[in-house]
Amino acid sequence: MKTFECKKCGFCCKGESTVSLSIEEIKNISKFLGLSEGKFLKLYTVKKGKYRIEMKTVDGYCVFFDKETKLCKIHPVKPAKCKEWPFVSAIFKYPENFYIIRQFCQGLKNFSWEDLKLLCKNLNKEKNVLK
């Protein structure tokens, strides 16, 4: 069975928008950076709409993406949606979604739709065993 290995291409951190942050994630990231929540929010986030708070982007990438090392500067406390990438729920629903993401994610380049379904099936088995 194939396993996923991140190739550090930066695709997952690229875009004009980032993931929404939960209150818990704001607390964890602030603490990790040694900042008050207010200071963190002011320096690193942007409010979108009435309730959505997300990290700022710089040159089309998440503010915490290091272009030189191709790593997340807050990796130990990065948001849950970042941790699950590229295995977001939409990728499992329709093959078209998988093929779109695969075009850009270097770690999925050698995966087929069948490989992805098998990996998902085995991951779910592991989760059940670990409960």
N, C-alpha and C positions, 0 to 999 in steps of 0.2 A: 504494500500500500504506500502511496506517496504521502509525504509529509510536507507541510508548508514551512518555508524558510524565508523570512523577510530579507529582501535584497537591498534594503535601505535606499530605495530610489526616490523617496520623498513624495510620491504621488498622493499618499494618504494625507499629507500635511498641506497640500496645495489647494488653493481655491480662494475665492473672494469672501468666503464665509467659513466658519469653523463649527465645532459642535457646541450644543447648549451645555451650560454648566449647571450642575445641581448645587444646592446650598452646601452639601457635604463636600463636593469637589472643590468649591471655592475655599472652604475651611482648610482642606488638606493641602491644596496648592499654596495658599497663603502661608501656612505653617512651614511647609517645605522651603519656601523662599525667604522665610524670616521676616515676613511683612504682616502688617495688620490687614484684615479683610478689606477695609476701606482703601488702603494704599494699593493693594493688589488690584482691586476693581478699577481704580483710577488709572493705574499704569498699564494694565495688561488686558482689560476687557472692554467690550462695547455692548451697549444695550440695543437690542433689536426688537422693536415693538414694545408692548406693555410689560411682558414678563421675561422674554428671552435674553439671557446674558451669555455671550460667547467671547472667546479670546480674540484679540485683535489680529489682523494680518499685516505682514510687512513684505512688500515686494511679491505679493500673491501667495505667501506661505504663512502658516500659523506663526505667531510671534515667538513661540518656543522651539521652532524647528531650526537646528543649526545646519546651515548649508554646507559648511566645511566638513563636519563629521557625519552629516546625514542622520543625526540622532536627535531625539527629543530631549530638550534640556530639563524637562520635568518628568522624565520617564518613570521613576518610581511612584509618582502620584498622578500620572496622566489620567484624563477622564475615561470613564468606562467605554464610551463610544469609540474613543481612540484605541483602547485596548482590544476591542473586538474586530477592528478593521484587519483584513478585508472581509471578514465573515459576518457582515451585517445581515440582518434578516432578509432584506430584499434580494440578496444574491442567491438564496435558497428557494425562493418562490418561483422564479421563472428563469429558464436557461438564458433568455435574452439579457437579463440583468447581469448574470455571471459573465457572459461574453463581452459585455461592455466594460465591466471592471477589469477583466482579464487583459484587455487591450492595453491598459495603463499600468497595472500592478505587475511588476517584474517577478514577484514571488509566485504568481499564478500562471505565468506564461506556458508552462508545460503541463498544466492541468486541463483535463477535459471535464465536461459536465458530469460524466459518470464518476470520475476521480473525486470530484467535489462531493457528490452524494455519498460515496463510500466513506470518505473522510468524516463527513457529518455523522453518518450512522455509527462509526466507530467512536467518535468523540462522545456521542450521546450514551453509548454503552459504558464508556469510562466514567462518565458523570454518575450513572446509576450505580456502578460498582463502588464509587467513592462515597456515596451517601451513607 
